[in-house]
Amino acid sequence: MKETLHKESRDVIGKHSGMVGLFGNLFLVIIKATVGFLSNSVAITADAINNMADCVSSLVTMLGFSLSSRGKDSVHPYGHGRMEYSCGFIISLLILITGASVGKDAFNRLLNPQQITVTGLTITALCVGIVGKVLMAWYVRHLNEKANSPALKAVQKDNVSDALVTTVTLAGVLTVPHINLPVDGILGILVSAVILKSGLDALD
């Protein structure tokens, strides 16, 4: 009975984390993609793509917790607990794939620089992104104190990494009017590097 309650509790924790991540990241995708398009910034657009991958990660997390909460059966005599580890691995791969894709686009922008437009809306959107990711990281960490899940640990690391990525992006775009360098492409490559490192760290 205790084992069943424990599994049900973990399932609820996973669903809470997944729902917050899904809707939180979807909101960030919308605002970052919008300002990325308006400003013609590959770095901000890359950040939005990263958040889109996080939406998928949240869905995978919810699926993993739901499957791991199932009991034993003839095919899985020891239960489905390892599904959480599998989902953590899948999340890591998604992060790595996203990082590689972002790096490719950023390198193209580095070779072919374009003018970007920085407005108050751009700065506000990035600030919202930073605060949002910090809050999501804190919430996932709080949930994981009860669950001790490798999947949630991967999600937490990704949220912290995303907050740092957006911070670097914000700092970079603020220098655009003052530096005669392909800052947008350079930032995009930095975003890619941080995303790839996050994916590799999450594999541990």
SERO-4910 file (N, C-alpha, C, O; in steps of 0.05 Angstrom, whole numbers):
BEGIN
 pado doro    nc1    nc2    nc3   cac1   cac2   cac3    cc1    cc2    cc3    oc1    oc2    oc3
  Met    A     16    -24      0      0      0      0     17     25      0     11     44    -15
  Lys    A     39     25     17     57     48     18     71     53     -9     74     75    -17
  Glu    A     78     30    -21     92     32    -47     73     45    -68     82     61    -84
  Thr    A     47     37    -67     28     47    -86     24     77    -82     23     93   -101
  Leu    A     22     85    -56     19    113    -51     43    129    -59     41    152    -69
  His    A     67    117    -55     91    130    -63     92    135    -93    100    156   -102
  Lys    A     85    115   -108     85    117   -137     64    138   -146     70    153   -165
  Glu    A     41    138   -134     21    157   -141     30    186   -135     25    204   -151
  Ser    A     44    189   -112     54    215   -105     75    224   -125     75    248   -132
  Arg    A     93    207   -133    113    214   -153    100    221   -180    109    239   -194
  Asp    A     79    207   -186     64    213   -211     53    242   -210     54    256   -230
  Val    A     41    249   -187     30    276   -184     52    297   -186     48    318   -199
  Ile    A     75    292   -173     98    310   -174    107    314   -203    112    337   -211
  Gly    A    109    292   -217    118    293   -245     99    309   -262    107    325   -279
  Lys    A     73    305   -258     53    320   -273     54    350   -267     51    367   -285
  His    A     57    356   -241     59    385   -234     82    398   -247     80    420   -258
  Ser    A    105    385   -246    130    396   -258    126    398   -288    133    419   -300
  Gly    A    115    378   -301    111    378   -329     92    400   -339     97    413   -359
  Met    A     70    404   -324     50    424   -332     62    452   -329     58    469   -346
  Val    A     76    457   -307     88    484   -303    109    489   -325    110    510   -336
  Gly    A    125    468   -331    145    471   -351    133    475   -379    143    492   -394
  Leu    A    112    460   -385     99    462   -411     88    490   -416     94    503   -436
  Phe    A     71    500   -397     58    526   -402     77    549   -398     75    569   -411
  Gly    A     96    546   -378    116    567   -374    133    571   -398    138    593   -407
  Asn    A    143    549   -409    161    550   -432    146    559   -457    157    573   -474
  Leu    A    121    550   -460    105    559   -483    101    589   -483    102    602   -504
  Phe    A     97    600   -459     94    629   -457    120    643   -465    120    663   -479
  Leu    A    143    632   -456    169    644   -463    175    641   -493    187    659   -505
  Val    A    166    619   -505    170    615   -534    156    637   -549    167    648   -568
  Ile    A    131    643   -541    115    663   -555    128    690   -554    131    704   -574
  Ile    A    136    699   -530    147    726   -528    175    728   -540    182    748   -552
  Lys    A    191    707   -537    218    708   -548    218    706   -579    233    720   -592
  Ala    A    201    689   -589    199    686   -618    189    712   -631    198    720   -652
  Thr    A    171    725   -617    160    750   -627    182    772   -628    185    785   -648
  Val    A    196    776   -605    217    797   -605    241    788   -622    255    805   -633
  Gly    A    246    762   -625    267    753   -642    261    760   -671    279    768   -686
  Phe    A    236    757   -679    228    763   -706    229    793   -711    239    803   -731
  Leu    A    218    809   -692    217    838   -695    245    850   -695    250    870   -708
  Ser    A    263    838   -679    290    850   -677    310    838   -697    332    847   -700
  Asn    A    301    816   -711    318    802   -731    343    790   -717    364    790   -729
  Ser    A    339    781   -692    361    770   -677    361    739   -677    341    727   -669
  Val    A    382    727   -687    384    698   -687    389    687   -659    381    665   -652
  Ala    A    402    703   -642    407    695   -615    381    692   -599    377    673   -584
  Ile    A    364    712   -601    338    711   -587    320    690   -598    307    676   -583
  Thr    A    320    687   -625    305    665   -637    315    638   -628    299    620   -624
  Ala    A    341    635   -626    353    610   -616    344    604   -588    339    582   -581
  Asp    A    343    625   -571    333    622   -544    304    613   -544    297    596   -527
  Ala    A    288    623   -562    260    614   -564    259    585   -573    242    570   -562
  Ile    A    276    577   -591    276    549   -600    284    531   -577    274    508   -574
  Asn    A    303    540   -561    311    525   -537    287    521   -518    284    499   -507
  Asn    A    271    541   -515    247    539   -498    227    520   -510    212    507   -495
  Met    A    225    519   -536    207    500   -550    215    472   -544    199    454   -539
  Ala    A    242    467   -544    251    440   -537    244    433   -508    239    410   -501
  Asp    A    244    454   -491    237    450   -463    207    442   -460    200    427   -442
  Cys    A    191    452   -478    162    444   -478    160    414   -483    145    399   -470
  Val    A    176    404   -503    176    375   -509    187    360   -485    176    339   -478
  Ser    A    208    371   -472    219    358   -449    199    355   -427    198    334   -413
  Ser    A    182    375   -423    161    374   -402    141    352   -408    132    338   -390
  Leu    A    134    349   -433    116    327   -441    128    300   -436    115    282   -426
  Val    A    154    298   -442    168    273   -438    170    266   -408    167    243   -399
  Thr    A    174    287   -392    176    284   -363    149    273   -352    149    254   -336
  Met    A    127    285   -360    101    276   -351     96    247   -359     85    231   -344
  Leu    A    104    240   -384    100    213   -394    117    193   -377    108    172   -370
  Gly    A    142    201   -371    159    184   -356    149    178   -328    149    156   -319
  Phe    A    139    199   -314    128    195   -288    103    178   -288     98    162   -271
  Ser    A     86    183   -309     62    167   -311     67    138   -315     55    121   -303
  Leu    A     87    132   -333     94    104   -338    107     91   -314    102     67   -308
  Ser    A    125    106   -301    140     94   -278    122     88   -254    129     73   -237
  Ser    A     98    101   -253     80     97   -231     64     71   -234     50     63   -215
  Arg    A     66     59   -257     51     34   -262     64     11   -246     88     11   -241
  Gly    A     48     -8   -238     57    -30   -223     71    -52   -240     75    -48   -264
  Lys    A     76    -74   -227     89    -96   -241     69   -110   -260     45   -110   -256
  Asp    A     81   -121   -282     64   -137   -300     82   -160   -311    105   -163   -303
  Ser    A     71   -175   -329     86   -198   -339    110   -190   -356    130   -205   -357
  Val    A    109   -167   -368    131   -157   -385    152   -143   -368    176   -144   -374
  His    A    142   -129   -347    160   -114   -329    156   -124   -300    142   -111   -284
  Pro    A    168   -147   -293    164   -159   -267    175   -142   -244    167   -146   -221
  Tyr    A    192   -123   -250    203   -105   -229    191    -77   -230    201    -58   -218
  Gly    A    170    -75   -245    156    -49   -247    168    -32   -270    183    -42   -286
  His    A    160     -6   -270    168     12   -291    185     35   -281    187     56   -294
  Gly    A    197     32   -258    212     54   -245    234     65   -262    240     89   -260
  Arg    A    247     49   -279    269     59   -295    261     77   -317    278     88   -331
  Met    A    235     80   -321    225     98   -342    234    127   -337    239    143   -355
  Glu    A    237    134   -311    246    161   -304    274    166   -314    280    187   -325
  Tyr    A    291    145   -311    319    148   -321    319    150   -351    334    166   -362
  Ser    A    302    135   -364    301    135   -393    291    163   -403    302    173   -422
  Cys    A    272    174   -389    262    201   -396    284    222   -392    286    241   -408
  Gly    A    299    220   -370    321    238   -365    341    237   -388    352    258   -396
  Phe    A    346    213   -398    365    209   -421    354    222   -446    368    235   -461
  Ile    A    328    219   -451    315    230   -474    316    261   -473    321    274   -494
  Ile    A    311    272   -450    312    301   -446    340    311   -453    343    332   -467
  Ser    A    361    297   -444    388    304   -450    394    304   -480    407    323   -490
  Leu    A    384    284   -494    388    283   -523    374    306   -537    384    318   -556
  Leu    A    350    313   -528    335    336   -539    351    361   -536    352    378   -554
  Ile    A    363    365   -513    379    389   -508    403    390   -527    409    411   -538
  Leu    A    416    367   -531    439    366   -548    432    371   -577    446    386   -591
  Ile    A    410    360   -586    401    365   -614    394    394   -618    400    406   -639
  Thr    A    381    406   -598    374    435   -599    399    452   -601    401    470   -617
  Gly    A    419    445   -584    444    460   -584    458    459   -611    469    479   -620
  Ala    A    458    436   -623    471    433   -649    457    449   -671    470    462   -687
  Ser    A    431    449   -670    415    464   -690    419    494   -686    422    509   -706
  Val    A    419    503   -661    423    531   -656    451    540   -665    455    561   -676
  Gly    A    471    523   -660    498    529   -668    501    532   -698    515    550   -707
  Lys    A    487    516   -713    488    517   -742    477    544   -752    489    557   -769
  Asp    A    454    552   -741    442    578   -750    459    601   -741    462    621   -756
  Ala    A    470    600   -717    487    621   -707    512    625   -724    521    647   -729
  Phe    A    524    602   -732    549    604   -748    543    617   -775    559    632   -786
  Asn    A    520    610   -787    512    623   -812    508    653   -808    516    669   -826
  Arg    A    497    661   -786    494    690   -781    521    704   -776    525    727   -783
  Leu    A    539    689   -764    566    700   -759    580    705   -786    594    725   -789
  Leu    A    576    687   -805    588    691   -832    574    712   -848    586    724   -866
  Asn    A    548    715   -842    532    734   -857    517    753   -838    493    750   -834
  Pro    A    531    772   -826    519    789   -805    496    806   -817    496    814   -840
  Gln    A    476    811   -799    454    828   -807    448    847   -784    455    842   -761
  Gln    A    435    869   -791    428    889   -771    406    879   -753    386    869   -764
  Ile    A    408    883   -727    386    876   -709    376    901   -695    391    920   -692
  Thr    A    351    901   -687    339    924   -674    332    918   -645    317    899   -640
  Val    A    344    933   -627    339    929   -598    320    951   -588    326    974   -591
  Thr    A    298    942   -577    278    961   -566    273    955   -537    283    935   -526
  Gly    A    256    971   -524    248    966   -497    233    940   -494    236    926   -474
  Leu    A    218    933   -515    203    907   -515    223    884   -515    218    864   -502
  Thr    A    244    886   -530    265    865   -531    276    860   -503    278    838   -494
  Ile    A    284    882   -490    297    880   -464    277    869   -443    284    852   -427
  Thr    A    252    878   -445    232    869   -426    226    839   -429    224    824   -409
  Ala    A    224    830   -454    219    802   -459    242    784   -448    236    763   -437
  Leu    A    266    792   -452    289    777   -442    290    776   -412    297    756   -400
  Cys    A    283    799   -399    282    800   -370    261    781   -359    265    767   -339
  Val    A    238    781   -372    216    762   -365    226    733   -368    220    716   -351
  Gly    A    241    728   -389    251    701   -393    270    693   -371    269    670   -362
  Ile    A    288    711   -362    306    704   -341    292    698   -315    297    677   -302
  Val    A    274    715   -307    259    712   -282    242    686   -284    241    671   -264
  Gly    A    229    682   -307    213    658   -310    228    632   -306    219    613   -293
  Lys    A    252    631   -318    269    607   -316    280    603   -288    282    580   -279
  Val    A    287    624   -274    296    622   -247    274    610   -229    278    593   -212
  Leu    A    249    620   -233    227    611   -217    221    581   -223    214    566   -205
  Met    A    222    574   -249    217    546   -256    239    527   -244    233    505   -235
  Ala    A    264    536   -244    285    520   -233    281    516   -203    285    494   -192
  Trp    A    273    538   -189    267    536   -161    244    517   -155    246    501   -137
  Tyr    A    223    518   -171    200    501   -167    207    472   -171    198    455   -155
  Val    A    222    466   -192    229    438   -198    247    428   -176    244    404   -168
  Arg    A    266    444   -166    283    436   -144    266    430   -119    271    410   -105
  His    A    247    446   -114    229    442    -91    214    416    -94    212    400    -74
  Leu    A    204    410   -117    189    385   -122    208    361   -119    201    340   -109
  Asn    A    233    364   -129    251    342   -129    262    335   -101    274    313    -98
  Glu    A    258    352    -82    266    346    -55    250    322    -44    258    307    -27
  Lys    A    226    319    -55    208    297    -47    212    273    -66    210    250    -57
  Ala    A    216    278    -91    217    256   -111    245    244   -115    247    220   -121
  Asn    A    266    261   -113    293    252   -118    295    238   -145    305    216   -148
  Ser    A    285    252   -166    283    240   -192    305    250   -211    311    274   -211
  Pro    A    318    232   -225    339    240   -245    327    257   -267    341    275   -278
  Ala    A    302    252   -275    289    267   -296    285    296   -287    290    314   -302
  Leu    A    276    300   -262    272    327   -252    298    341   -248    300    365   -251
  Lys    A    319    326   -241    345    338   -238    355    349   -265    367    370   -266
  Ala    A    350    334   -286    357    343   -313    342    368   -321    353    386   -332
  Val    A    316    369   -314    300    392   -320    309    416   -305    311    438   -316
  Gln    A    316    413   -279    326    435   -263    352    446   -275    355    471   -277
  Lys    A    370    429   -282    395    438   -294    390    454   -320    403    474   -325
  Asp    A    371    444   -335    365    458   -360    353    485   -355    360    504   -370
  Asn    A    336    488   -335    324    514   -328    346    534   -319    345    557   -327
  Val    A    364    525   -303    386    542   -294    403    551   -318    410    575   -320
  Ser    A    409    532   -335    425    538   -359    411    558   -376    423    577   -387
  Asp    A    385    555   -380    369    573   -396    369    601   -385    371    621   -400
  Ala    A    367    604   -359    368    630   -346    395    644   -352    396    668   -358
  Leu    A    417    629   -351    443    640   -357    445    648   -386    457    668   -393
  Val    A    435    631   -404    435    636   -432    421    662   -439    432    679   -453
  Thr    A    397    666   -427    382    690   -433    396    715   -421    395    737   -432
  Thr    A    409    711   -398    424    733   -386    447    742   -404    451    766   -408
  Val    A    461    723   -415    483    729   -434    472    742   -459    484    761   -469
  Thr    A    450    732   -468    437    744   -492    429    773   -487    434    790   -504
  Leu    A    417    778   -464    409    805   -457    434    824   -456    433    846   -467
  Ala    A    454    815   -442    479    831   -440    490    837   -468    500    859   -473
  Gly    A    489    817   -485    500    820   -512    485    839   -529    497    857   -542
  Val    A    458    837   -529    443    854   -547    444    883   -538    441    902   -554
  Leu    A    450    888   -512    452    915   -503    478    928   -513    480    953   -514
  Thr    A    497    912   -521    522    923   -531    522    927   -562    540    939   -573
  Val    A    501    916   -575    500    917   -604    503    946   -615    518    949   -634
  Pro    A    489    966   -604    492    993   -616    520   1005   -612    527   1025   -624
  His    A    536    993   -594    562   1006   -587    586    991   -598    609   1000   -594
  Ile    A    582    967   -610    604    951   -619    601    944   -649    579    935   -657
  Asn    A    622    948   -664    621    941   -692    631    913   -697    651    908   -710
  Leu    A    616    894   -686    623    865   -688    597    850   -693    575    859   -687
  Pro    A    599    826   -705    575    809   -709    565    797   -683    566    772   -679
  Val    A    557    814   -664    549    806   -637    528    784   -637    529    765   -622
  Asp    A    508    788   -655    485    769   -655    495    740   -662    486    721   -648
  Gly    A    512    738   -681    523    711   -688    540    700   -665    538    676   -659
  Ile    A    556    717   -653    573    708   -631    556    699   -608    561    678   -596
  Leu    A    535    714   -602    517    706   -580    503    680   -586    500    663   -568
  Gly    A    495    677   -611    482    652   -619    500    628   -614    490    607   -605
  Ile    A    525    631   -621    544    609   -616    548    604   -587    550    580   -578
  Leu    A    549    625   -571    551    622   -542    527    607   -530    529    590   -513
  Val    A    503    615   -541    478    602   -532    480    572   -539    473    555   -522
  Ser    A    490    566   -563    492    538   -571    511    523   -553    505    500   -545
  Ala    A    534    535   -546    554    522   -529    542    516   -501    547    494   -490
  Val    A    528    535   -490    516    531   -463    495    509   -464    493    493   -446
  Ile    A    479    509   -485    458    488   -488    471    461   -490    462    442   -477
  Leu    A    492    458   -506    506    432   -509    518    423   -482    516    400   -476
  Lys    A    530    442   -467    541    435   -441    520    425   -422    523    406   -407
  Ser    A    496    439   -423    474    431   -406    465    402   -413    460    386   -395
  Gly    A    464    396   -439    456    369   -447    476    348   -438    467    327   -429
  Leu    A    502    354   -440    522    335   -431    521    331   -401    525    309   -391
  Asp    A    518    353   -386    516    351   -357    493    335   -348    494    320   -329
  Ala    A    470    337   -363    446    323   -355    448    293   -360    433    278   -349
  Leu    A    468    285   -376    473    257   -381    486    243   -357    485    218   -355
  Asp    A    498    259   -339    512    247   -316    493    233   -297    501    222   -277
***
